[in-house]
Amino acid sequence: MPPDDSSESPAPGRLRAPGLGLLLAEVRGIFEFNTSVLLSPLLMRAPKGDGHPVLTLPGFLASDLSMAPMRRYLRELGYDAYAWKMGRNTGGVSRMRAALRDRLVEIHESCGRKVSIVGWSLGGVYARDLALQAPDLVRCVVTLGSPFANDVRATNATRLYEALSGETVGDDSELRQAIAGDLPVPATSIYSRTDGVVNWRTCLLRPSETAENIEVHLASHSGLGVNAAALWAVADRLAQPEGQFSQFDRSGPFAIAYAPPEQAQS
């Protein structure tokens, strides 16, 4: 299934949301989940965790239930995985800042260790903001299909987000620009060009010695958090020793699912 070219920019600096074909194809997320269940013995061969805490943040309109498979997988690998415990995510990057920081501080104080944050879609935008707010508490950030860069209005959820959150998407506020910029902690953005909800270009961070993009072939937006190749990449990134970072090694059992590094950066 090739990427939908309807998301090409109609004018310089502007992007379009994914087309109807990709949006309708989001139903395949259930197959991605079923596939990861079937491949669970293979997924358990991922690098084991060191017991440090991991906070999981759900996407727009999702709840902790959506991240339950991720948390279960991470716990089986040896991490101390936490839910966000804030009900359904109805949006509001500015509105949620204080509550999210409080949750981060709570986990950090209870564990006495820096917290890694894994955020799916809007949850990844929150995760990047938390790293900016409290870099001394955050070990690393991993985002999944999160629209934080470029023209962030290029999603099929923008109008609904604005209606429910009361916030305007895509303004040039200092906060939005900061979230789109470099983070003070290691950061990984996992995305797919066949995402039917957000334009994949909005998920691209600026690669550096502590920041990288990982493209997963054929993944959907709704299935990215349960996609086997994405789960493996998350586990691999979290397994890095604190204070160290190396670029993702695309070899291993899911090698065929990842785009080459140079392609994932363009």
N, C-alpha and C positions, 0 to 999 in steps of 0.2 A: 504494500500500500504506500504510494509515494506521497510526499508532503503536498498539501493543498496550496497551490500558488495564489489562491485568493487572498492570502494574508500578506502579499507583497505590498510595499508602500505605494500609495497613489500619488504621493508628493514627498519631496525631501523632508525628512524628519518625522513623517507620519506613517503609522502602520495600521493595518486592518486586523480586526478579530478573525480567528479561523473561520473558514467557510462552513456552510451548512453540512456538506458531506462529512467533514471531520467532526463536527458537533454531533451528528447522528451516530457516527461510529464510536462515540464514547461508551456505548453499551458494552463494548468488548472488555471493559474493566472487570466484569465478573469472570471472564475467562482468564484474565491475568491473575486474579486471586486464586482461582481453581488450579492454575498451572503452578503457582508458588507452593500451594499445599502439596501437590504431587511431587514437587522437587524439594520438599523440605529436607530429606536426608542429604541432598547435595548442598543446600543452603547452610546446613549445620557444619560444613567444612570450612566456613569462613573463619577468619582470625578471631580468637576468643577475646572477650573484654577483660578489663582490669577492675571491674566493679564500680567504676565511677558513675555518677548520676547522669541520666539523659532525660531531658524534658522534651516531650513530644507535643507539638502544636497543630491542631487540625485546620483544615481549609475553611473557606467561606461556606456558611450554612451547615457545616459538619460539626460533629461533637467528638468527645473522646472515643466513642465507639469506632469511629473511622480509623483511629490510630491504634486500636487494640491489637490487630495482628502484628504491627510494627513493635509495640511494646513487648508482646509475648516473645517474639523472635529475639529481641535484644536481651531480654531476661534470660532466655535459654543460652545465649552466648556469654552471659556473665555480667551484664550491665544492670544497674539499678535504675530501671525505667519508670518515669513519672508521667501521669496525665496532667492536663492543665486545670481541670476541675472548675471550668467556668461555663459549663453548659454548651449550648449551640453557639457557634461563632457567627454572629450577625454583623461583624465588621466594626471598623472604627479604629484605625491605627493610632490616632491621637487619643481617642477616648479610652482605649485599652492599655495605654502605656503604664500607668501607675499600678494597675492590678497585676499586670504581667511582671513588672519588676518585683512586686511584693511576692509573687509566687516563686520567682527565681531566687530571691533572698531567702525565702523559707526553705527551699531545697538545699541551698548552699549551706545554710546554718545547721540543718539537720544532718548533713553528710560530712561537712568540713572539707569538701573538695569542690573544685571548679566543675561547672555543669556544662555538658555538651547539649546543644539544642538542635532538634530535627523538626523542621517545619514544612508542612505540605501546603502548597499554594499560598493563600493569604497567611497561613501560619508561618511560612518562611519569611514573609515580609516582617512579621512581628519578631521573628528570631533575629533578623539582621538589626532591627532597631534595639533589641535587648543587648546585643553585643556592643552597640554604640553607647548605650546608657551605662552599662556595667561591665566593661571589659575585664575587670579584675575577678569577676565571678564566672566568666564564660570561657570554656576550654576550646570549643570550636563550634561552627555553625554549618549545618547541612540543610539545603533547601531542595524541595521537590516541586518542579513546575511552578515556581514562585515568580510573579510578574513585578519585579522591583526596578528594572532598568529600562532605558529608552522610552518609548511612548507607552506608558503603562495603562492608557485607556484602551489599548488594543486587546480587549478580552470580551467574551460573550456574557460576562457577569457584571460589567461596569455599571450599567443603569440600575440594576437591582441592588448592587452594593451601595450606590449613592442614596437610593431610596431608603434602605434599611439602616444605614449607618449615619446618615446625615452629613457625610463628608464628601467633598468633591475630589474625584480622582484626576490625577494628571496635572495638578497645579505645580508651579515651580517653587514650592515652599522649601525652606531650608531643611526641614525634616525629610522630605521626599528625596532631595538631592543627596543628603547624607546617607540614607538607606541605599541609594543606588551606587554610592561610591565605595572606596576601599574600606575594609573593616580592620579593626585593630587585633583581630583574632583570625586563625585559619578558617577559610570558608570554601565550601564546595557547593556548586549549583548543579543539580541533576535535572535534566529536562528532555523533552522529546519534540522533534519537528512535526510529529503527527498529533500533537496536543490539540484537542478540539475546543478547548475553553480559552486558553491564553495563547497569544502569538509567541512562539518560542524565542523570538529575539528579545522579548522583555525579560527573559530569564538569564541573559548572559552577563556575567560579571567580568571585570577586567582581570585577565590572568596575571599572576605574579608568582613569586616564590612561595607564597602562602595562600594562594587562591586559584581555583581551577573550575572549569566547566566539564561536565560529563554528560554526553548525549547518549540516551538509550533509544535504540532503534524501535520504531513501531509502537511505543508505549502510548497509552491514552492518559489524559489528565486525571480522570476518575480512577484509573488503575495504577498510577505511578507509585503510590504509597504501598502497594501490595505486589508490584511487579517483581519477579524473582531477581532479575538483573539489577534493578534499583535497590532492592533489599541487600544484595551482596555488596554493592558499592557503598551503601550507608555503613554496613558493618565494617568494611575494610577501612573506611575513613575514620570511624570512631576508635578503631584499634591502634591508631598511631599514638606513640608515647606523648604524654603531655609536654608541650613546648617544642615538639618536633613536627615537621611536615615534609612529606614527599609526594610527588605527583602520583596520581592513581595509576596502578599497573593494570592494563587492560587484558592481561593474560588470565588464565584460569578457566573454570567451567562455563562462564558466561561471556567469554571473550567476543564471540560473534555478535553479541547484542550491543556492543559499544562502538560508537564512531571513533575514528582516529583522533588524537588530541588536537591536531591542527584544524580538523574539520569542526570540532566542538567549540573552537574559539572564534569561528567566523559566521 
